Amino acid sequence: MGDWIQTLNDASIPFLLWLQSFRNPALDGYMMLMSWLGSEFGYLFFFPFLYWAVNKRWGALAGLALLFSVLIGDFIKWTFRLPRPASPPVQRLWEETSPGFVSTHASSSMAVFGTLARLARQTWFTIAAIVLILSIGFSRMYLGVHFPADVVGGWLVGLFTVWVIMRLLPRLEPTVLSWSPARQIVAVFVAAALVLLIFPGDWEGNRPASSAVSNVGVLMGLFLGLIWDHRRLHFQVSGSWPRRIARYVVGMVLVALVYFGLSFAFASLGGAYWLEQGLRLIRYMLVGLVISGVAPWLFFRIRLA
């Protein structure tokens, strides 16, 4: 299958060159903005706002859609290890080091905004979601980091993720919620360990690839925070918009302290690959836990919730 996809990729190089023939500063800026919105930093700004200030359930489901779609996409990436477009002839306008097929920008945007469109059920929102999904996907080709097959493959992964979140998850949710907190926590750690054990290695053969560690860590933290919230906190999105914005500002300060602070603190502790990835797992798990558990707890303490 990899050879067949690579043949498609080679045949699509003229299309990428044609797409880049429309280059101008304004279009460059727009495409870079779209790619940034579909990046880790873009979602790091977006999801806390959705979860703390708009709709907690929508934020949780869209967050799960993001993490599932990126994990599946990364698994495919490191299994096939297909190259990105060669530069030259294609101009590389965005730095990437991972394999090309599939585009996790495409998979995550389809999963996140497809899930939100299904939840919102508003025509205007669905149209906006489609425009955003297409813009992020095309930005990856315009910036010279993905072939059309990478983007289409990512969209298919995203569609599958939407089905899982909207169809399969509601069937599993009552069963999981009936478990004791201890059983739920054990299930989180067992599932995380299984994913990391089966995940492919990176270019140097180090297993698992570091991107898997990051996403599994956030997923673990998110689930642990949701368990805490369901049993103890019962956080609800309510109050005036100034109060909601205040929650977002306070919460993002906390997220930044964990995300950047631990990155700085752990930088001097690196060494063996397993140690680096263990610290990465802790850092990203705490980011997820802050979003779904620690920040809501703090909001109650300072009367913002």
N, C-alpha and C positions, 0 to 999 in steps of 0.2 A: 504493500500500500504506500509505503514511503516513497518508492521509486515513481509510482504513478503521480503522487502529489508533487514531487519535484519536477516531473515533466510538465505538469500544469503550471508550476511556478516559472519555469524557464520560458514557457510560451507566453506568459503574461507580462514579461519585462517591457515590451513595447507599450502596453497599457499604462504602466507606471511612468514611463518616460513621457507619454502623452499627458498624463495627469499633472506631472510636474512642469509641463510646458506652460501652464497657466500661472506659474509662480509670480507673486508680487508681494511687497512687504505687508499689505493688509491681510492677504490670504494666508501668508506665513504665520502672522500673529494669531489669526482665528484658528488655524489648525493646531498650533501649539497650545492654545488655550483649551481646545477640545481634548487634546491628549492629556493635558494636565488635569482636567476635570475627571478623566478616567484613570488617573494614577492613584497611588497610595495616599499622597498628600491631599488630593482632591476629595477622596472619600473620607479621609480623616477629619476634614472640616465639615463635610456634608452630613455624615451619619449622626454625630452627637446632636446637631441641630434638629434633625428629624426625630430622634429618640427623646430628647429633653424638652423640645419646644413645640412640636407639631403633633405627633401621634406615636405613642410608645410602641404599640403593636406593629405599626407600619415600619418603624425603625428597626425593630427586632427581626421581622421577616425579611426586609430588604437587606439587612446586615448579614443574615444567614445566606441569602441568595448570593450576595457578593462573595462571601468566603467559600461557599460550595463551588461556585462557578470558577473561581480562580484556582482552587485546589484541583478540580477536574482538568482545567486548561493547562495548569503547570504539569500535571501528571502526563498529559499527552505530549506537551513540549519536550520533556526530558526522556520520554520513551522513544519518540521519533528522531529528535535532535536534528531537525531540518534547518538549513541555514536561512538567514534573512537575505533580502536583496543585496547583491554585490554592489559596492561603491568604489569606482565607477562600474557600470554606466549610470546607475541610479544615484541620485544625490542623497546622502544620509544627513538629515536635518535634526535627528533626535538620537541620543545615545542609548543603546541597548546592548546587553551582553548575553542574554539568554537565547535559546533556539527560537525559530520563527513560528512554527505551526504547533498550536493555534494561537491566535491573538487573544491574550487575556484581557486587554482593553475592550475588545469586541464582546467577549463572553460576559464580562462583568457588567458592561453597560446594558446589554440585552437582559441579563438576569435581574439587575437592580431596577431599571426603569420599566422593564416588562412586568415585574412583580408589582411595582407601585401603580402602573396603569391598570392592572387587574383589580387592585384594591380600591383605587379612586373611582373607577367606572365613570369617568367624565370625558366627553369627547375632546374637549380642549386639551386635557392633560395627556390623553393618548396620542394626540397629534404632536404635542411638544415632546413626548417621550420618544416617538418615532424619529423626529428631527434630530434629537440629541443622540440617539443610538446610531443613526446613519452618519452624523457628523463625526462622532468619535471613531467609528469604523473607517471612514474615508480619510480621516486625519492620519491614521497609521500608514495608509498607502501613500498619501501625499508626502509625508515626512520621510518616506523611503525605508521604513523599518519592517514592513509587512507586504506580502503578496496578497492578491485577492482571495486565494484559497485559505490563507491564514485567517482572514477576517470572516469569511463565510463560515469556516469551521468554528470560529469563536462564537458567532451568532447562533449556530446550532447547539453548541454547548450551553449557551445562555437560555435558549428556548427549553432545553431539557431541564435546566435548573428551575425555570419558572413552573414547569409541570410538577417537579418535586415539591416545591414550596407551596403551591396552591392546591395540589391534589393529594400527594402522598403524606406530607407533613400533618395536615389536619386529622388524618386517620391514626397517625402515631401519637399525636399530642396527648389525647386522654389517657392512653396507657402509661406514657412517661410521667405525666403529672400524678398518677396514682401511686408511683413509687415513693419510697421514703427519700428524704434528702441525701442520706448516706449512699443509697443505691444509685441515685442520680449522679452524684459526684464520682462514684467509682466508674459508672458508665462513661462519663466524660473522659476520664483518664485512660480507660481501656481503649476507647475508640481512638483517642489521640495517638496512643502508642501503636495501635495497629496501622494507622495511616502512615506514621513515620517509618514503620518497619518495612512496608511494602513500597514506599515512594522511591522512584529512581534516583540515581546519583547525578552530580553536576558534571561539568566538562572534565574535571580531574578525577572523577569516579568517587568523590566523597558522598556518602549517603547519610541522611537524605539531603537533597538540594536545599540550600538555605531558604529559598522562597517558601518551601513547604513548611519549614519550621516557623517562619513568621506567621503564616496563615493559620496553622494549627494552633499556635499560641494565642492569637486573637480569638479564635473560635472557642478555645478552652475558657479563656477569661470571660467571654461574652456569656457562655452557658453558666459558668459559676455565678456570675452576677445575676443572671435571670433566675437561677435557683434561689439565691438570697432574696431577691425582690419578691418572688412568688410566695415565699414562706414568711418573710419578716417585714420588708419595706413597704410593699404595695404602692410604689410610686405611680402617680397619675399626672398626666400633662394637663394642667389647668392654670387659671389665673390670667391676668392681663398680659398683653404683649410686652410691656416694659419688664414685667417680672420674668417672663420666659426668656427674654434677651439677656437679662441679668444672670439667669441660670446658665445660659450658653456661655457667656463670658467667663463666669467663675469656673465652670466645668472645663472649658478649653485651657484655662491656665493650669488646671490639675493634669489634664491630658498632656500638655506640653512639658510639664515638669517630669512626668514619667517617661514620655517618649524621648525627649532630648536629654534629660538629666541622666537616665540610665544608659543611654548611648555613650555619653561622655564618661560616666563612671566605669562602665564595663570595657571601654576601649583599652585601658591599661592592663586589663586582666586576660586579654586574648592570648592564645598560644595554640594548643592542639585544636583540631577541628571540632572535636566533640565538646570541648569546653566552650568555644565560641558559640556553637549552636545551642548549648545548654543555657548560656546567658541570653542568647537571642530569644529562646523560648520563654524564659522568665520575663524578659522585657515586654514582649508582645502580649503575653498572657495578662500582665498587669495593665496594659493599655485597654484590653477588652474588658477587664474587671472594673476598671475606673469608669468606663462608659456606661456599663449596665448595672453596676452595684455601688461603687465607692462614691461617685459623684451624686447619684440620687440620695444616698445616705447623708452626704454633706449638705445637700439642698434642704433636707428636713432639719438638720442641726442649725442652719443659719436662716431658717424660715423663708426659704425660697420655694418650698413645696409643702 
